[in-house]
Every structure is written in structure tokens, then in C-alpha cells.
Amino acid sequence: MRDSVSLFGDNVVMITVYAGSKPADSGDMTGPRLQTEITLWDPQIAGIYQRSNGLFIIDQDGIIAEMDEPWASIRCGVPRGGYRLLRQGEIQDIIANLLSRYKSH
């Protein structure tokens, strides 16, 4: 994800939200970071987006433009599910389209 976002420089901000139990130490929320990356802890975020994990691409107006898609199917009478994860090329295309729309307005 960082590789995809870094291609757009300061035009994109990556926000990583931890919604589980509060980390004992803020060092738990660090790692290789971008200059335009924000990391925070907010347990209410799962309720707002009705999901506890996944990738959301949010446009300049705060609207979800794209996200990983949960899916489910029935196999042998048992529900099975997972996520259709956005691939790196898809993420880059989505961001490029959002930025071009924003610049044209």
C-alpha cells in the first residue's frame, strides 16, 4: 500500500486506523512510514464503516470511492467468505482518477 501511495507524493494522505484494544505503547503503531501518513487509534471507526478491517479509498469530499469487498458463498451448505482485496495496480488507478477529477474542478 505504501508503494502505491508514495507514487503520488504530497497529493495523497494514508491514514492507518487501529480499532482494536488500545496499544499499551504508541511504539506499537510505528513502522516504516510515509511523510503523508497518519496513524491513530479509534475504536469507533469499526462502527462508522461497519467493518473492523479492510482498505477504504476516500475522496477529497470524505466519500468512500472504493474499498475491499467482502464476499460470501455457500459451499456444501456452509457459508464461506473472504475479501476481494484491491490490487496495487487498481489502487494506483483509483487514486490517479480521483486526483485528475479533483484537479479538473
PDB file as gemmi writes it, atoms N, CA and C in Angstrom:
CRYST1    1.000    1.000    1.000  90.00  90.00  90.00 P 1                      
ATOM      1  N   MET A   1       0.810  -1.188   0.000  1.00  0.00           N  
ATOM      2  CA  MET A   1       0.000   0.000   0.000  1.00  0.00           C  
ATOM      3  C   MET A   1       0.853   1.251   0.000  1.00  0.00           C  
ATOM      4  N   ARG A   2       1.891   1.278   0.815  1.00  0.00           N  
ATOM      5  CA  ARG A   2       2.761   2.454   0.870  1.00  0.00           C  
ATOM      6  C   ARG A   2       3.412   2.722  -0.480  1.00  0.00           C  
ATOM      7  N   ASP A   3       3.773   1.674  -1.207  1.00  0.00           N  
ATOM      8  CA  ASP A   3       4.375   1.862  -2.532  1.00  0.00           C  
ATOM      9  C   ASP A   3       3.405   2.567  -3.472  1.00  0.00           C  
ATOM     10  N   SER A   4       2.135   2.170  -3.434  1.00  0.00           N  
ATOM     11  CA  SER A   4       1.128   2.780  -4.296  1.00  0.00           C  
ATOM     12  C   SER A   4       0.911   4.241  -3.933  1.00  0.00           C  
ATOM     13  N   VAL A   5       0.798   4.526  -2.650  1.00  0.00           N  
ATOM     14  CA  VAL A   5       0.536   5.885  -2.193  1.00  0.00           C  
ATOM     15  C   VAL A   5       1.742   6.789  -2.433  1.00  0.00           C  
ATOM     16  N   SER A   6       2.941   6.268  -2.247  1.00  0.00           N  
ATOM     17  CA  SER A   6       4.142   7.097  -2.382  1.00  0.00           C  
ATOM     18  C   SER A   6       4.324   7.639  -3.797  1.00  0.00           C  
ATOM     19  N   LEU A   7       3.736   6.990  -4.800  1.00  0.00           N  
ATOM     20  CA  LEU A   7       3.838   7.464  -6.175  1.00  0.00           C  
ATOM     21  C   LEU A   7       3.203   8.835  -6.375  1.00  0.00           C  
ATOM     22  N   PHE A   8       2.304   9.217  -5.494  1.00  0.00           N  
ATOM     23  CA  PHE A   8       1.544  10.455  -5.653  1.00  0.00           C  
ATOM     24  C   PHE A   8       2.038  11.585  -4.759  1.00  0.00           C  
ATOM     25  N   GLY A   9       3.147  11.364  -4.063  1.00  0.00           N  
ATOM     26  CA  GLY A   9       3.760  12.408  -3.249  1.00  0.00           C  
ATOM     27  C   GLY A   9       2.818  12.988  -2.215  1.00  0.00           C  
ATOM     28  N   ASP A  10       2.830  14.315  -2.111  1.00  0.00           N  
ATOM     29  CA  ASP A  10       2.033  15.012  -1.101  1.00  0.00           C  
ATOM     30  C   ASP A  10       0.560  15.125  -1.467  1.00  0.00           C  
ATOM     31  N   ASN A  11       0.153  14.601  -2.613  1.00  0.00           N  
ATOM     32  CA  ASN A  11      -1.240  14.709  -3.046  1.00  0.00           C  
ATOM     33  C   ASN A  11      -2.163  13.700  -2.377  1.00  0.00           C  
ATOM     34  N   VAL A  12      -1.585  12.723  -1.691  1.00  0.00           N  
ATOM     35  CA  VAL A  12      -2.378  11.656  -1.063  1.00  0.00           C  
ATOM     36  C   VAL A  12      -1.913  11.483   0.372  1.00  0.00           C  
ATOM     37  N   VAL A  13      -2.867  11.306   1.271  1.00  0.00           N  
ATOM     38  CA  VAL A  13      -2.557  11.026   2.672  1.00  0.00           C  
ATOM     39  C   VAL A  13      -3.034   9.613   2.975  1.00  0.00           C  
ATOM     40  N   MET A  14      -2.188   8.838   3.609  1.00  0.00           N  
ATOM     41  CA  MET A  14      -2.558   7.489   4.025  1.00  0.00           C  
ATOM     42  C   MET A  14      -2.823   7.526   5.529  1.00  0.00           C  
ATOM     43  N   ILE A  15      -4.015   7.090   5.913  1.00  0.00           N  
ATOM     44  CA  ILE A  15      -4.385   7.072   7.324  1.00  0.00           C  
ATOM     45  C   ILE A  15      -4.561   5.618   7.748  1.00  0.00           C  
ATOM     46  N   THR A  16      -3.792   5.202   8.726  1.00  0.00           N  
ATOM     47  CA  THR A  16      -3.915   3.863   9.280  1.00  0.00           C  
ATOM     48  C   THR A  16      -4.630   3.994  10.617  1.00  0.00           C  
ATOM     49  N   VAL A  17      -5.759   3.289  10.751  1.00  0.00           N  
ATOM     50  CA  VAL A  17      -6.560   3.387  11.971  1.00  0.00           C  
ATOM     51  C   VAL A  17      -6.552   2.030  12.663  1.00  0.00           C  
ATOM     52  N   TYR A  18      -6.197   2.033  13.931  1.00  0.00           N  
ATOM     53  CA  TYR A  18      -6.283   0.842  14.756  1.00  0.00           C  
ATOM     54  C   TYR A  18      -7.578   0.938  15.544  1.00  0.00           C  
ATOM     55  N   ALA A  19      -8.421  -0.092  15.431  1.00  0.00           N  
ATOM     56  CA  ALA A  19      -9.724  -0.050  16.088  1.00  0.00           C  
ATOM     57  C   ALA A  19      -9.851  -1.067  17.216  1.00  0.00           C  
ATOM     58  N   GLY A  20      -8.863  -1.889  17.396  1.00  0.00           N  
ATOM     59  CA  GLY A  20      -8.914  -2.897  18.457  1.00  0.00           C  
ATOM     60  C   GLY A  20      -8.598  -2.292  19.807  1.00  0.00           C  
ATOM     61  N   SER A  21      -8.124  -3.121  20.715  1.00  0.00           N  
ATOM     62  CA  SER A  21      -7.792  -2.608  22.043  1.00  0.00           C  
ATOM     63  C   SER A  21      -6.627  -1.628  21.926  1.00  0.00           C  
ATOM     64  N   LYS A  22      -6.623  -0.665  22.816  1.00  0.00           N  
ATOM     65  CA  LYS A  22      -5.622   0.396  22.756  1.00  0.00           C  
ATOM     66  C   LYS A  22      -4.225  -0.176  22.960  1.00  0.00           C  
ATOM     67  N   PRO A  23      -3.299   0.182  22.067  1.00  0.00           N  
ATOM     68  CA  PRO A  23      -1.922  -0.295  22.246  1.00  0.00           C  
ATOM     69  C   PRO A  23      -1.350   0.219  23.564  1.00  0.00           C  
ATOM     70  N   ALA A  24      -0.616  -0.630  24.252  1.00  0.00           N  
ATOM     71  CA  ALA A  24      -0.031  -0.250  25.534  1.00  0.00           C  
ATOM     72  C   ALA A  24       0.990   0.868  25.361  1.00  0.00           C  
ATOM     73  N   ASP A  25       1.627   0.888  24.200  1.00  0.00           N  
ATOM     74  CA  ASP A  25       2.687   1.847  23.932  1.00  0.00           C  
ATOM     75  C   ASP A  25       2.484   2.384  22.525  1.00  0.00           C  
ATOM     76  N   SER A  26       2.636   3.675  22.331  1.00  0.00           N  
ATOM     77  CA  SER A  26       2.474   4.236  20.986  1.00  0.00           C  
ATOM     78  C   SER A  26       3.496   3.651  20.019  1.00  0.00           C  
ATOM     79  N   GLY A  27       4.560   3.059  20.534  1.00  0.00           N  
ATOM     80  CA  GLY A  27       5.545   2.399  19.677  1.00  0.00           C  
ATOM     81  C   GLY A  27       4.946   1.220  18.930  1.00  0.00           C  
ATOM     82  N   ASP A  28       3.800   0.703  19.422  1.00  0.00           N  
ATOM     83  CA  ASP A  28       3.124  -0.395  18.735  1.00  0.00           C  
ATOM     84  C   ASP A  28       2.531   0.051  17.408  1.00  0.00           C  
ATOM     85  N   MET A  29       2.380   1.349  17.199  1.00  0.00           N  
ATOM     86  CA  MET A  29       1.752   1.861  15.990  1.00  0.00           C  
ATOM     87  C   MET A  29       2.767   2.515  15.050  1.00  0.00           C  
ATOM     88  N   THR A  30       4.016   2.138  15.170  1.00  0.00           N  
ATOM     89  CA  THR A  30       5.037   2.731  14.308  1.00  0.00           C  
ATOM     90  C   THR A  30       5.555   1.703  13.337  1.00  0.00           C  
ATOM     91  N   GLY A  31       6.378   2.147  12.456  1.00  0.00           N  
ATOM     92  CA  GLY A  31       6.968   1.293  11.437  1.00  0.00           C  
ATOM     93  C   GLY A  31       7.397   2.179  10.298  1.00  0.00           C  
ATOM     94  N   PRO A  32       7.813   1.588   9.189  1.00  0.00           N  
ATOM     95  CA  PRO A  32       8.193   2.424   8.046  1.00  0.00           C  
ATOM     96  C   PRO A  32       6.986   3.263   7.643  1.00  0.00           C  
ATOM     97  N   ARG A  33       7.177   4.565   7.592  1.00  0.00           N  
ATOM     98  CA  ARG A  33       6.055   5.454   7.323  1.00  0.00           C  
ATOM     99  C   ARG A  33       6.387   6.420   6.205  1.00  0.00           C  
ATOM    100  N   LEU A  34       5.336   6.917   5.593  1.00  0.00           N  
ATOM    101  CA  LEU A  34       5.449   7.956   4.586  1.00  0.00           C  
ATOM    102  C   LEU A  34       5.370   9.305   5.282  1.00  0.00           C  
ATOM    103  N   GLN A  35       5.842  10.341   4.610  1.00  0.00           N  
ATOM    104  CA  GLN A  35       5.717  11.683   5.163  1.00  0.00           C  
ATOM    105  C   GLN A  35       4.256  12.077   5.305  1.00  0.00           C  
ATOM    106  N   THR A  36       3.409  11.571   4.411  1.00  0.00           N  
ATOM    107  CA  THR A  36       1.996  11.931   4.426  1.00  0.00           C  
ATOM    108  C   THR A  36       1.145  10.804   5.019  1.00  0.00           C  
ATOM    109  N   GLU A  37       1.674  10.124   6.027  1.00  0.00           N  
ATOM    110  CA  GLU A  37       0.935   9.035   6.671  1.00  0.00           C  
ATOM    111  C   GLU A  37       0.578   9.415   8.103  1.00  0.00           C  
ATOM    112  N   ILE A  38      -0.666   9.151   8.459  1.00  0.00           N  
ATOM    113  CA  ILE A  38      -1.159   9.419   9.809  1.00  0.00           C  
ATOM    114  C   ILE A  38      -1.570   8.081  10.416  1.00  0.00           C  
ATOM    115  N   THR A  39      -1.180   7.841  11.648  1.00  0.00           N  
ATOM    116  CA  THR A  39      -1.570   6.624  12.358  1.00  0.00           C  
ATOM    117  C   THR A  39      -2.295   7.037  13.627  1.00  0.00           C  
ATOM    118  N   LEU A  40      -3.470   6.438  13.850  1.00  0.00           N  
ATOM    119  CA  LEU A  40      -4.213   6.772  15.050  1.00  0.00           C  
ATOM    120  C   LEU A  40      -4.996   5.574  15.553  1.00  0.00           C  
ATOM    121  N   TRP A  41      -5.459   5.680  16.787  1.00  0.00           N  
ATOM    122  CA  TRP A  41      -6.269   4.643  17.413  1.00  0.00           C  
ATOM    123  C   TRP A  41      -7.661   5.209  17.606  1.00  0.00           C  
ATOM    124  N   ASP A  42      -8.683   4.539  17.055  1.00  0.00           N  
ATOM    125  CA  ASP A  42     -10.063   4.997  17.190  1.00  0.00           C  
ATOM    126  C   ASP A  42     -10.985   3.780  17.167  1.00  0.00           C  
ATOM    127  N   PRO A  43     -11.434   3.319  18.334  1.00  0.00           N  
ATOM    128  CA  PRO A  43     -12.269   2.117  18.386  1.00  0.00           C  
ATOM    129  C   PRO A  43     -13.656   2.311  17.767  1.00  0.00           C  
ATOM    130  N   GLN A  44     -14.094   3.545  17.548  1.00  0.00           N  
ATOM    131  CA  GLN A  44     -15.413   3.790  16.969  1.00  0.00           C  
ATOM    132  C   GLN A  44     -15.424   3.659  15.452  1.00  0.00           C  
ATOM    133  N   ILE A  45     -14.265   3.607  14.827  1.00  0.00           N  
ATOM    134  CA  ILE A  45     -14.198   3.574  13.366  1.00  0.00           C  
ATOM    135  C   ILE A  45     -14.877   2.329  12.798  1.00  0.00           C  
ATOM    136  N   ALA A  46     -14.777   1.204  13.491  1.00  0.00           N  
ATOM    137  CA  ALA A  46     -15.419  -0.023  13.003  1.00  0.00           C  
ATOM    138  C   ALA A  46     -16.928   0.136  12.935  1.00  0.00           C  
ATOM    139  N   GLY A  47     -17.498   0.844  13.889  1.00  0.00           N  
ATOM    140  CA  GLY A  47     -18.933   1.081  13.880  1.00  0.00           C  
ATOM    141  C   GLY A  47     -19.359   2.037  12.778  1.00  0.00           C  
ATOM    142  N   ILE A  48     -18.545   3.025  12.512  1.00  0.00           N  
ATOM    143  CA  ILE A  48     -18.871   4.004  11.476  1.00  0.00           C  
ATOM    144  C   ILE A  48     -18.895   3.347  10.095  1.00  0.00           C  
ATOM    145  N   TYR A  49     -17.886   2.528   9.811  1.00  0.00           N  
ATOM    146  CA  TYR A  49     -17.782   1.910   8.493  1.00  0.00           C  
ATOM    147  C   TYR A  49     -18.322   0.484   8.446  1.00  0.00           C  
ATOM    148  N   GLN A  50     -18.855  -0.002   9.578  1.00  0.00           N  
ATOM    149  CA  GLN A  50     -19.437  -1.342   9.648  1.00  0.00           C  
ATOM    150  C   GLN A  50     -18.423  -2.435   9.298  1.00  0.00           C  
ATOM    151  N   ARG A  51     -17.167  -2.172   9.527  1.00  0.00           N  
ATOM    152  CA  ARG A  51     -16.108  -3.144   9.247  1.00  0.00           C  
ATOM    153  C   ARG A  51     -14.996  -2.968  10.261  1.00  0.00           C  
ATOM    154  N   SER A  52     -14.331  -4.055  10.603  1.00  0.00           N  
ATOM    155  CA  SER A  52     -13.215  -3.948  11.534  1.00  0.00           C  
ATOM    156  C   SER A  52     -11.871  -3.987  10.831  1.00  0.00           C  
ATOM    157  N   ASN A  53     -11.869  -4.272   9.544  1.00  0.00           N  
ATOM    158  CA  ASN A  53     -10.613  -4.219   8.796  1.00  0.00           C  
ATOM    159  C   ASN A  53     -10.920  -4.006   7.320  1.00  0.00           C  
ATOM    160  N   GLY A  54      -9.899  -3.708   6.557  1.00  0.00           N  
ATOM    161  CA  GLY A  54     -10.073  -3.512   5.135  1.00  0.00           C  
ATOM    162  C   GLY A  54      -9.485  -2.196   4.672  1.00  0.00           C  
ATOM    163  N   LEU A  55      -9.447  -2.049   3.379  1.00  0.00           N  
ATOM    164  CA  LEU A  55      -8.904  -0.856   2.744  1.00  0.00           C  
ATOM    165  C   LEU A  55     -10.047  -0.010   2.214  1.00  0.00           C  
ATOM    166  N   PHE A  56     -10.041   1.269   2.558  1.00  0.00           N  
ATOM    167  CA  PHE A  56     -11.006   2.226   2.043  1.00  0.00           C  
ATOM    168  C   PHE A  56     -10.239   3.329   1.341  1.00  0.00           C  
ATOM    169  N   ILE A  57     -10.642   3.675   0.139  1.00  0.00           N  
ATOM    170  CA  ILE A  57     -10.072   4.834  -0.545  1.00  0.00           C  
ATOM    171  C   ILE A  57     -11.158   5.904  -0.491  1.00  0.00           C  
ATOM    172  N   ILE A  58     -10.835   6.997   0.176  1.00  0.00           N  
ATOM    173  CA  ILE A  58     -11.808   8.057   0.432  1.00  0.00           C  
ATOM    174  C   ILE A  58     -11.387   9.292  -0.348  1.00  0.00           C  
ATOM    175  N   ASP A  59     -12.356   9.901  -1.051  1.00  0.00           N  
ATOM    176  CA  ASP A  59     -12.020  11.051  -1.894  1.00  0.00           C  
ATOM    177  C   ASP A  59     -11.890  12.335  -1.077  1.00  0.00           C  
ATOM    178  N   GLN A  60     -11.642  13.434  -1.771  1.00  0.00           N  
ATOM    179  CA  GLN A  60     -11.402  14.713  -1.130  1.00  0.00           C  
ATOM    180  C   GLN A  60     -12.621  15.234  -0.380  1.00  0.00           C  
ATOM    181  N   ASP A  61     -13.798  14.717  -0.689  1.00  0.00           N  
ATOM    182  CA  ASP A  61     -15.018  15.137  -0.013  1.00  0.00           C  
ATOM    183  C   ASP A  61     -15.416  14.199   1.128  1.00  0.00           C  
ATOM    184  N   GLY A  62     -14.566  13.208   1.436  1.00  0.00           N  
ATOM    185  CA  GLY A  62     -14.842  12.276   2.518  1.00  0.00           C  
ATOM    186  C   GLY A  62     -15.764  11.130   2.142  1.00  0.00           C  
ATOM    187  N   ILE A  63     -15.984  10.923   0.849  1.00  0.00           N  
ATOM    188  CA  ILE A  63     -16.857   9.858   0.368  1.00  0.00           C  
ATOM    189  C   ILE A  63     -16.008   8.649  -0.015  1.00  0.00           C  
ATOM    190  N   ILE A  64     -16.466   7.455   0.362  1.00  0.00           N  
ATOM    191  CA  ILE A  64     -15.743   6.241   0.004  1.00  0.00           C  
ATOM    192  C   ILE A  64     -15.827   6.057  -1.508  1.00  0.00           C  
ATOM    193  N   ALA A  65     -14.677   6.092  -2.157  1.00  0.00           N  
ATOM    194  CA  ALA A  65     -14.618   5.924  -3.609  1.00  0.00           C  
ATOM    195  C   ALA A  65     -14.473   4.451  -3.987  1.00  0.00           C  
ATOM    196  N   GLU A  66     -13.805   3.689  -3.154  1.00  0.00           N  
ATOM    197  CA  GLU A  66     -13.578   2.265  -3.422  1.00  0.00           C  
ATOM    198  C   GLU A  66     -13.151   1.619  -2.122  1.00  0.00           C  
ATOM    199  N   MET A  67     -13.372   0.304  -2.024  1.00  0.00           N  
ATOM    200  CA  MET A  67     -12.939  -0.426  -0.838  1.00  0.00           C  
ATOM    201  C   MET A  67     -12.809  -1.905  -1.163  1.00  0.00           C  
ATOM    202  N   ASP A  68     -12.060  -2.602  -0.310  1.00  0.00           N  
ATOM    203  CA  ASP A  68     -12.016  -4.053  -0.421  1.00  0.00           C  
ATOM    204  C   ASP A  68     -13.436  -4.561  -0.255  1.00  0.00           C  
ATOM    205  N   GLU A  69     -13.790  -5.604  -0.986  1.00  0.00           N  
ATOM    206  CA  GLU A  69     -15.166  -6.108  -0.956  1.00  0.00           C  
ATOM    207  C   GLU A  69     -15.253  -7.434  -0.211  1.00  0.00           C  
ATOM    208  N   PRO A  70     -16.111  -7.497   0.812  1.00  0.00           N  
ATOM    209  CA  PRO A  70     -16.352  -8.796   1.435  1.00  0.00           C  
ATOM    210  C   PRO A  70     -17.240  -9.636   0.516  1.00  0.00           C  
ATOM    211  N   TRP A  71     -17.072 -10.914   0.528  1.00  0.00           N  
ATOM    212  CA  TRP A  71     -17.919 -11.800  -0.273  1.00  0.00           C  
ATOM    213  C   TRP A  71     -18.218 -13.051   0.531  1.00  0.00           C  
ATOM    214  N   ALA A  72     -19.272 -13.682   0.159  1.00  0.00           N  
ATOM    215  CA  ALA A  72     -19.647 -14.935   0.819  1.00  0.00           C  
ATOM    216  C   ALA A  72     -20.300 -15.846  -0.206  1.00  0.00           C  
ATOM    217  N   SER A  73     -20.129 -17.107  -0.017  1.00  0.00           N  
ATOM    218  CA  SER A  73     -20.797 -18.087  -0.864  1.00  0.00           C  
ATOM    219  C   SER A  73     -21.157 -19.284   0.009  1.00  0.00           C  
ATOM    220  N   ILE A  74     -22.047 -20.105  -0.494  1.00  0.00           N  
ATOM    221  CA  ILE A  74     -22.445 -21.308   0.229  1.00  0.00           C  
ATOM    222  C   ILE A  74     -21.796 -22.493  -0.470  1.00  0.00           C  
ATOM    223  N   ARG A  75     -21.021 -23.259   0.282  1.00  0.00           N  
ATOM    224  CA  ARG A  75     -20.404 -24.470  -0.255  1.00  0.00           C  
ATOM    225  C   ARG A  75     -20.779 -25.621   0.661  1.00  0.00           C  
ATOM    226  N   CYS A  76     -21.400 -26.627   0.086  1.00  0.00           N  
ATOM    227  CA  CYS A  76     -21.834 -27.793   0.861  1.00  0.00           C  
ATOM    228  C   CYS A  76     -22.714 -27.376   2.038  1.00  0.00           C  
ATOM    229  N   GLY A  77     -23.536 -26.343   1.812  1.00  0.00           N  
ATOM    230  CA  GLY A  77     -24.456 -25.894   2.839  1.00  0.00           C  
ATOM    231  C   GLY A  77     -23.837 -25.040   3.933  1.00  0.00           C  
ATOM    232  N   VAL A  78     -22.540 -24.707   3.793  1.00  0.00           N  
ATOM    233  CA  VAL A  78     -21.852 -23.916   4.817  1.00  0.00           C  
ATOM    234  C   VAL A  78     -21.413 -22.577   4.210  1.00  0.00           C  
ATOM    235  N   PRO A  79     -21.764 -21.457   4.861  1.00  0.00           N  
ATOM    236  CA  PRO A  79     -21.304 -20.164   4.334  1.00  0.00           C  
ATOM    237  C   PRO A  79     -19.792 -20.043   4.448  1.00  0.00           C  
ATOM    238  N   ARG A  80     -19.189 -19.594   3.405  1.00  0.00           N  
ATOM    239  CA  ARG A  80     -17.752 -19.326   3.389  1.00  0.00           C  
ATOM    240  C   ARG A  80     -17.574 -17.917   2.864  1.00  0.00           C  
ATOM    241  N   GLY A  81     -16.582 -17.227   3.356  1.00  0.00           N  
ATOM    242  CA  GLY A  81     -16.403 -15.858   2.903  1.00  0.00           C  
ATOM    243  C   GLY A  81     -14.959 -15.423   2.944  1.00  0.00           C  
ATOM    244  N   GLY A  82     -14.767 -14.238   2.474  1.00  0.00           N  
ATOM    245  CA  GLY A  82     -13.434 -13.656   2.453  1.00  0.00           C  
ATOM    246  C   GLY A  82     -13.518 -12.255   1.876  1.00  0.00           C  
ATOM    247  N   TYR A  83     -12.410 -11.746   1.443  1.00  0.00           N  
ATOM    248  CA  TYR A  83     -12.349 -10.415   0.862  1.00  0.00           C  
ATOM    249  C   TYR A  83     -11.750 -10.461  -0.533  1.00  0.00           C  
ATOM    250  N   ARG A  84     -12.302  -9.644  -1.403  1.00  0.00           N  
ATOM    251  CA  ARG A  84     -11.655  -9.373  -2.675  1.00  0.00           C  
ATOM    252  C   ARG A  84     -10.812  -8.138  -2.422  1.00  0.00           C  
ATOM    253  N   LEU A  85      -9.522  -8.336  -2.295  1.00  0.00           N  
ATOM    254  CA  LEU A  85      -8.620  -7.247  -1.964  1.00  0.00           C  
ATOM    255  C   LEU A  85      -8.273  -6.445  -3.215  1.00  0.00           C  
ATOM    256  N   LEU A  86      -8.206  -5.134  -3.060  1.00  0.00           N  
ATOM    257  CA  LEU A  86      -7.766  -4.287  -4.159  1.00  0.00           C  
ATOM    258  C   LEU A  86      -6.286  -4.565  -4.423  1.00  0.00           C  
ATOM    259  N   ARG A  87      -5.944  -4.736  -5.670  1.00  0.00           N  
ATOM    260  CA  ARG A  87      -4.549  -4.979  -6.052  1.00  0.00           C  
ATOM    261  C   ARG A  87      -3.826  -3.652  -6.240  1.00  0.00           C  
ATOM    262  N   GLN A  88      -2.499  -3.697  -6.225  1.00  0.00           N  
ATOM    263  CA  GLN A  88      -1.689  -2.483  -6.297  1.00  0.00           C  
ATOM    264  C   GLN A  88      -2.034  -1.646  -7.533  1.00  0.00           C  
ATOM    265  N   GLY A  89      -2.160  -2.266  -8.692  1.00  0.00           N  
ATOM    266  CA  GLY A  89      -2.498  -1.527  -9.908  1.00  0.00           C  
ATOM    267  C   GLY A  89      -3.861  -0.867  -9.826  1.00  0.00           C  
ATOM    268  N   GLU A  90      -4.816  -1.554  -9.209  1.00  0.00           N  
ATOM    269  CA  GLU A  90      -6.156  -0.975  -9.035  1.00  0.00           C  
ATOM    270  C   GLU A  90      -6.109   0.245  -8.121  1.00  0.00           C  
ATOM    271  N   ILE A  91      -5.362   0.140  -7.043  1.00  0.00           N  
ATOM    272  CA  ILE A  91      -5.236   1.252  -6.103  1.00  0.00           C  
ATOM    273  C   ILE A  91      -4.645   2.466  -6.805  1.00  0.00           C  
ATOM    274  N   GLN A  92      -3.593   2.247  -7.572  1.00  0.00           N  
ATOM    275  CA  GLN A  92      -2.944   3.349  -8.287  1.00  0.00           C  
ATOM    276  C   GLN A  92      -3.898   3.995  -9.292  1.00  0.00           C  
ATOM    277  N   ASP A  93      -4.655   3.196 -10.017  1.00  0.00           N  
ATOM    278  CA  ASP A  93      -5.618   3.730 -10.990  1.00  0.00           C  
ATOM    279  C   ASP A  93      -6.715   4.540 -10.304  1.00  0.00           C  
ATOM    280  N   ILE A  94      -7.227   4.035  -9.202  1.00  0.00           N  
ATOM    281  CA  ILE A  94      -8.296   4.725  -8.471  1.00  0.00           C  
ATOM    282  C   ILE A  94      -7.795   6.080  -7.973  1.00  0.00           C  
ATOM    283  N   ILE A  95      -6.609   6.085  -7.374  1.00  0.00           N  
ATOM    284  CA  ILE A  95      -6.055   7.342  -6.864  1.00  0.00           C  
ATOM    285  C   ILE A  95      -5.794   8.322  -7.998  1.00  0.00           C  
ATOM    286  N   ALA A  96      -5.219   7.847  -9.095  1.00  0.00           N  
ATOM    287  CA  ALA A  96      -4.947   8.722 -10.244  1.00  0.00           C  
ATOM    288  C   ALA A  96      -6.244   9.335 -10.776  1.00  0.00           C  
ATOM    289  N   ASN A  97      -7.304   8.539 -10.870  1.00  0.00           N  
ATOM    290  CA  ASN A  97      -8.592   9.054 -11.341  1.00  0.00           C  
ATOM    291  C   ASN A  97      -9.171  10.090 -10.379  1.00  0.00           C  
ATOM    292  N   LEU A  98      -9.076   9.836  -9.087  1.00  0.00           N  
ATOM    293  CA  LEU A  98      -9.577  10.799  -8.103  1.00  0.00           C  
ATOM    294  C   LEU A  98      -8.807  12.114  -8.192  1.00  0.00           C  
ATOM    295  N   LEU A  99      -7.491  12.027  -8.334  1.00  0.00           N  
ATOM    296  CA  LEU A  99      -6.684  13.236  -8.417  1.00  0.00           C  
ATOM    297  C   LEU A  99      -6.972  14.013  -9.697  1.00  0.00           C  
ATOM    298  N   SER A 100      -7.170  13.305 -10.799  1.00  0.00           N  
ATOM    299  CA  SER A 100      -7.464  14.008 -12.056  1.00  0.00           C  
ATOM    300  C   SER A 100      -8.832  14.685 -11.992  1.00  0.00           C  
ATOM    301  N   ARG A 101      -9.809  14.045 -11.350  1.00  0.00           N  
ATOM    302  CA  ARG A 101     -11.123  14.668 -11.165  1.00  0.00           C  
ATOM    303  C   ARG A 101     -11.016  15.911 -10.288  1.00  0.00           C  
ATOM    304  N   TYR A 102     -10.218  15.812  -9.246  1.00  0.00           N  
ATOM    305  CA  TYR A 102     -10.067  16.926  -8.310  1.00  0.00           C  
ATOM    306  C   TYR A 102      -9.398  18.119  -8.998  1.00  0.00           C  
ATOM    307  N   LYS A 103      -8.374  17.852  -9.792  1.00  0.00           N  
ATOM    308  CA  LYS A 103      -7.655  18.926 -10.483  1.00  0.00           C  
ATOM    309  C   LYS A 103      -8.495  19.579 -11.561  1.00  0.00           C  
ATOM    310  N   SER A 104      -9.448  18.848 -12.129  1.00  0.00           N  
ATOM    311  CA  SER A 104     -10.272  19.401 -13.209  1.00  0.00           C  
ATOM    312  C   SER A 104     -11.402  20.285 -12.686  1.00  0.00           C  
ATOM    313  N   HIS A 105     -11.658  20.243 -11.378  1.00  0.00           N  
ATOM    314  CA  HIS A 105     -12.741  21.063 -10.806  1.00  0.00           C  
ATOM    315  C   HIS A 105     -12.240  22.393 -10.387  1.00  0.00           C  
TER     316      HIS A 105                                                      
END                                                                             
